[in-house]
Amino acid sequence: MNFTKRIKEELTGETFQSSCCKAACLSAFLRTSGSILTRGGLIGFSFFTENEKVAGFFNKIIKDLYGIDGVYSGKNSGGKDKITCEYVGENTFGALIELGILVAGENGVGVEMGVDKYLIETECCKRAYVCGAFLGGGSCTIPNEKAAKNTGYHLEFVFSYYETAHAFSELLAEFDIIAKLIERKKSFVVYVKSNEEIQEILTLIGAEKCSLALAETVIIKDYSNNANRKSNCDLGNINKQIEAAERQIAAINAIKETIGLEALKKELFDVCELRLSDEFLTLEEMSEKLGVSKSCVNHRMRKIIEIANSVS
């Protein structure tokens, strides 16, 4: 199960107790996955989703708030089964007005692009609104062991209109979550890419289990990254040691083939013999065997290389 589905299933596992929170959640959901319908002189609405639990969750909210039953239909779109629910009746126009989606005035009926401030007067209703937006147009990806190396943290909400997306990003800012807004294929996307902000949003909307799961993923990923960095560092050090040993052996052989190792002072001769006996010895191991400091061994090796350069 992908992480988006896990979040949505956790969110639909419980329902809101107050009617105001239900209305806020439903309004945001319709903003992201709903459409306005006209049929037989009546104005209604529909929504679509790929998740049966999400469809059932909002069908219950609509029934609780307005006593309206929906008409379900399943459609295949791009290889994915989408559930479409339509609601058209005497109460649907009033519902759209109450949800802040339609506004009626002297000049007729229009669509409200922003977020109705009366829907989100309380903090719990603001949280419910963000929850509804995620259930309708939200998605979240996080790294996992099977994912591509460039997979990172990403959570987004997709809206049809800029005004709605901008108003939503301002709502997130009230919770100190600074999201970015971009246009993508005639849609407007509000998103965050920080794992800390994603955890904040998941906690905000009530997906606490998924927030904890994300926190565990962050810990595991950081541990893995640190282990990889250490491994790469260790491998780099080994390669440097091998290259240094090869240069040292080449210098010793150059001296051996020209003036001979016997021409060297005893302390240099001993270093040469030890290096030739085991090319994989580290400077620390050589210092232990010779009974001198590592810096002393390093100094003698530099001297041997200087002599080799002068005689070759």
C-alpha positions as CSV (number, residue, x, y, z in Angstrom):
1,M,0.0,0.0,0.0
2,N,1.5,3.4,-1.0
3,F,1.8,6.1,1.7
4,T,-1.0,8.3,0.3
5,K,-3.5,5.5,0.6
6,R,-2.3,4.7,4.1
7,I,-2.9,8.3,5.1
8,K,-6.4,8.4,3.5
9,E,-7.4,5.2,5.1
10,E,-6.3,6.4,8.5
11,L,-8.2,9.7,8.1
12,T,-11.4,7.9,7.0
13,G,-11.2,5.5,9.9
14,E,-12.8,8.1,12.2
15,T,-15.4,10.8,11.7
16,F,-15.9,14.3,12.9
17,Q,-18.2,14.8,15.8
18,S,-19.4,18.4,15.0
19,S,-21.4,19.5,12.0
20,C,-19.2,22.5,11.5
21,C,-16.0,20.4,11.1
22,K,-17.9,18.0,8.7
23,A,-18.9,21.0,6.6
24,A,-15.4,22.4,6.5
25,C,-14.0,19.0,5.5
26,L,-16.6,18.4,2.8
27,S,-16.2,21.9,1.4
28,A,-12.4,21.4,0.9
29,F,-13.0,17.9,-0.5
30,L,-15.4,19.3,-3.2
31,R,-12.9,22.0,-4.0
32,T,-10.3,19.5,-4.9
33,S,-12.3,16.6,-6.4
34,G,-15.9,18.0,-7.0
35,S,-17.9,19.5,-9.8
36,I,-21.1,21.5,-10.0
37,L,-24.1,19.8,-11.9
38,T,-27.3,21.1,-13.3
39,R,-30.1,18.7,-14.0
40,G,-33.8,19.2,-14.5
41,G,-33.6,22.8,-13.4
42,L,-31.8,21.8,-10.2
43,I,-28.2,22.6,-9.2
44,G,-26.2,19.8,-7.6
45,F,-22.7,18.5,-7.3
46,S,-20.6,15.4,-7.8
47,F,-17.2,14.1,-6.8
48,F,-14.9,11.4,-7.9
49,T,-12.3,9.4,-6.1
50,E,-10.3,6.2,-6.6
51,N,-10.7,5.2,-2.9
52,E,-13.9,3.4,-1.8
53,K,-13.4,4.3,1.8
54,V,-13.1,8.0,0.9
55,A,-16.3,7.8,-1.2
56,G,-18.2,6.1,1.8
57,F,-16.7,8.6,4.2
58,F,-18.1,11.7,2.4
59,N,-21.3,10.0,1.4
60,K,-22.0,9.6,5.1
61,I,-21.1,13.2,5.8
62,I,-23.4,14.5,3.1
63,K,-26.2,12.2,4.4
64,D,-25.6,13.4,8.0
65,L,-25.6,17.1,7.0
66,Y,-28.2,17.4,4.3
67,G,-30.0,14.1,4.2
68,I,-29.1,13.6,0.5
69,D,-28.4,10.2,-1.0
70,G,-25.8,10.0,-3.8
71,V,-25.9,8.1,-7.1
72,Y,-22.8,6.0,-7.5
73,S,-21.2,5.0,-10.8
74,G,-17.8,3.4,-11.6
75,K,-15.7,4.6,-14.5
76,N,-12.4,3.5,-15.8
77,S,-10.0,6.4,-16.5
78,G,-6.5,5.8,-17.7
79,G,-6.5,2.3,-16.4
80,K,-7.7,3.4,-12.9
81,D,-11.2,2.7,-11.5
82,K,-12.8,6.0,-10.3
83,I,-15.9,6.1,-8.2
84,T,-18.2,9.0,-9.2
85,C,-21.0,10.1,-6.8
86,E,-23.7,12.5,-7.9
87,Y,-26.0,14.5,-5.7
88,V,-28.9,16.5,-7.3
89,G,-32.0,17.4,-5.4
90,E,-34.0,20.1,-3.7
91,N,-31.3,20.5,-0.9
92,T,-28.2,20.4,-3.0
93,F,-28.2,24.1,-4.1
94,G,-28.6,25.2,-0.4
95,A,-25.8,22.8,0.5
96,L,-23.4,24.4,-2.0
97,I,-24.3,27.9,-0.6
98,E,-23.7,26.6,3.0
99,L,-20.4,25.1,2.0
100,G,-19.2,28.4,0.7
101,I,-18.8,27.0,-2.9
102,L,-21.6,29.0,-4.5
103,V,-22.7,32.6,-3.6
104,A,-26.1,34.0,-4.4
105,G,-26.5,37.8,-4.9
106,E,-28.4,40.4,-6.8
107,N,-26.6,39.5,-10.0
108,G,-27.4,35.8,-9.7
109,V,-25.4,32.8,-8.6
110,G,-21.6,32.6,-8.8
111,V,-18.7,30.4,-7.7
112,E,-16.7,31.4,-4.7
113,M,-13.0,30.9,-5.5
114,G,-11.5,31.5,-2.0
115,V,-12.1,29.8,1.3
116,D,-15.3,30.9,3.1
117,K,-14.0,32.4,6.4
118,Y,-17.2,31.3,8.2
119,L,-16.3,27.7,7.5
120,I,-12.9,27.9,9.3
121,E,-13.6,30.2,12.2
122,T,-12.2,27.7,14.8
123,E,-9.0,25.8,14.8
124,C,-10.7,22.4,14.6
125,C,-12.6,23.5,11.5
126,K,-9.3,24.7,9.9
127,R,-7.8,21.3,10.6
128,A,-10.9,19.6,9.1
129,Y,-10.6,21.8,6.0
130,V,-6.9,20.7,5.5
131,C,-8.0,17.1,6.0
132,G,-10.7,17.4,3.4
133,A,-8.3,19.0,0.9
134,F,-5.9,16.1,1.3
135,L,-8.6,13.4,1.0
136,G,-9.7,15.1,-2.3
137,G,-6.5,16.3,-3.9
138,G,-3.6,15.3,-1.7
139,S,-0.8,12.9,-2.2
140,C,2.4,12.1,-0.3
141,T,5.6,10.2,-1.2
142,I,8.4,9.3,1.1
143,P,11.7,7.4,0.6
144,N,11.8,3.6,1.1
145,E,14.3,0.8,0.5
146,K,12.8,-0.1,-2.9
147,A,12.5,3.5,-4.1
148,A,14.9,5.1,-6.6
149,K,17.8,6.9,-5.0
150,N,16.5,10.3,-6.0
151,T,13.1,9.7,-4.3
152,G,12.6,12.3,-1.5
153,Y,9.9,13.7,0.7
154,H,6.9,15.4,-1.0
155,L,3.4,16.2,0.0
156,E,1.0,18.2,-2.2
157,F,-2.6,19.4,-2.6
158,V,-3.9,20.0,-6.1
159,F,-6.6,22.7,-6.9
160,S,-8.3,23.7,-10.0
161,Y,-8.1,27.5,-9.4
162,Y,-5.2,29.7,-8.3
163,E,-7.4,31.7,-5.9
164,T,-8.4,28.6,-4.0
165,A,-4.8,27.3,-3.9
166,H,-3.5,30.7,-2.7
167,A,-6.1,30.9,0.0
168,F,-5.3,27.4,1.1
169,S,-1.5,28.1,1.3
170,E,-2.4,31.1,3.6
171,L,-4.4,28.8,5.8
172,L,-1.4,26.5,6.1
173,A,0.7,29.5,7.0
174,E,-1.6,30.1,10.1
175,F,-0.1,26.8,11.4
176,D,3.5,28.1,10.5
177,I,3.6,25.7,7.5
178,I,5.1,27.7,4.6
179,A,4.1,25.8,1.4
180,K,5.1,26.6,-2.2
181,L,2.5,27.1,-5.0
182,I,3.1,26.2,-8.6
183,E,1.1,25.8,-11.7
184,R,1.1,22.3,-13.2
185,K,-0.9,21.2,-16.3
186,K,-3.7,23.7,-15.8
187,S,-3.8,22.9,-12.1
188,F,-2.4,24.7,-9.1
189,V,-0.3,22.7,-6.6
190,V,0.5,23.6,-3.0
191,Y,3.3,21.5,-1.7
192,V,6.0,21.0,0.9
193,K,9.2,18.9,0.6
194,S,10.5,19.1,4.2
195,N,10.0,15.9,6.2
196,E,9.4,18.1,9.3
197,E,6.6,20.1,7.6
198,I,5.0,16.9,6.2
199,Q,5.0,15.4,9.7
200,E,3.3,18.6,10.9
201,I,0.6,18.4,8.3
202,L,-0.1,14.7,9.0
203,T,-0.4,15.5,12.7
204,L,-2.5,18.5,11.9
205,I,-5.1,16.5,9.9
206,G,-5.2,13.6,12.4
207,A,-3.0,11.1,10.6
208,E,-0.9,10.5,13.7
209,K,0.0,6.9,12.9
210,C,1.4,7.9,9.5
211,S,3.2,10.8,11.1
212,L,5.0,8.4,13.4
213,A,5.7,6.1,10.5
214,L,7.3,9.0,8.7
215,A,9.4,9.9,11.7
216,E,10.7,6.3,11.8
217,T,11.5,6.5,8.1
218,V,13.5,9.6,8.6
219,I,15.5,8.0,11.4
220,I,16.2,4.9,9.3
221,K,17.2,7.0,6.2
222,D,19.5,9.2,8.3
223,Y,21.2,6.1,9.8
224,S,21.6,4.5,6.4
225,N,23.0,7.8,4.9
226,N,25.5,8.0,7.8
227,A,26.5,4.4,7.4
228,N,27.0,4.9,3.6
229,R,29.1,8.1,4.3
230,K,31.2,6.2,6.8
231,S,31.6,3.3,4.3
232,N,32.6,5.6,1.5
233,C,35.0,7.4,3.8
234,D,36.6,4.1,4.9
235,L,36.8,2.9,1.3
236,G,38.5,6.2,0.3
237,N,41.0,5.9,3.1
238,I,41.8,2.3,2.1
239,N,42.4,3.4,-1.5
240,K,44.7,6.2,-0.3
241,Q,46.6,3.7,1.8
242,I,47.0,1.4,-1.2
243,E,48.2,4.2,-3.5
244,A,50.7,5.4,-0.9
245,A,52.0,1.8,-0.4
246,E,52.4,1.4,-4.1
247,R,54.4,4.7,-4.3
248,Q,56.6,3.6,-1.4
249,I,57.3,0.1,-2.9
250,A,58.2,1.7,-6.3
251,A,60.6,4.0,-4.5
252,I,62.2,1.2,-2.5
253,N,62.6,-0.9,-5.7
254,A,64.2,2.1,-7.5
255,I,66.8,2.3,-4.7
256,K,67.3,-1.4,-4.7
257,E,68.0,-1.5,-8.4
258,T,70.4,1.5,-8.3
259,I,72.5,2.0,-5.2
260,G,71.1,-0.9,-3.2
261,L,69.2,-0.9,0.0
262,E,72.4,-1.7,2.0
263,A,73.5,1.9,1.2
264,L,70.8,3.3,3.3
265,K,71.0,4.1,7.0
266,K,69.7,1.3,9.3
267,E,66.5,3.0,10.2
268,L,65.6,3.5,6.5
269,F,66.7,0.0,5.6
270,D,64.4,-1.4,8.3
271,V,61.5,0.5,7.0
272,C,62.2,-0.7,3.5
273,E,62.4,-4.3,4.5
274,L,59.1,-4.1,6.5
275,R,57.3,-2.5,3.7
276,L,58.4,-5.1,1.2
277,S,57.4,-7.9,3.6
278,D,53.8,-6.7,3.6
279,E,52.5,-4.0,1.3
280,F,49.2,-3.8,3.1
281,L,50.6,-2.7,6.5
282,T,49.3,0.7,7.6
283,L,51.6,3.3,9.0
284,E,50.2,2.6,12.4
285,E,51.0,-1.1,12.2
286,M,54.5,-0.3,10.9
287,S,55.1,2.0,13.8
288,E,54.1,-0.7,16.3
289,K,56.5,-3.2,14.6
290,L,59.4,-0.8,14.5
291,G,58.8,0.6,17.9
292,V,58.6,4.2,16.8
293,S,55.8,6.8,16.3
294,K,53.6,6.9,13.2
295,S,54.9,10.3,12.3
296,C,58.5,9.0,12.5
297,V,57.6,6.2,10.0
298,N,55.9,8.7,7.7
299,H,59.0,10.9,7.9
300,R,61.3,8.0,7.0
301,M,59.1,7.0,4.1
302,R,59.3,10.6,2.7
303,K,63.0,10.4,3.0
304,I,63.1,7.1,1.1
305,I,61.0,8.6,-1.7
306,E,63.4,11.6,-1.9
307,I,66.4,9.3,-2.2
308,A,64.6,7.3,-4.9
309,N,63.9,10.5,-6.9
310,S,67.5,11.5,-6.7
311,V,69.0,8.2,-7.9
312,S,66.5,7.3,-10.6
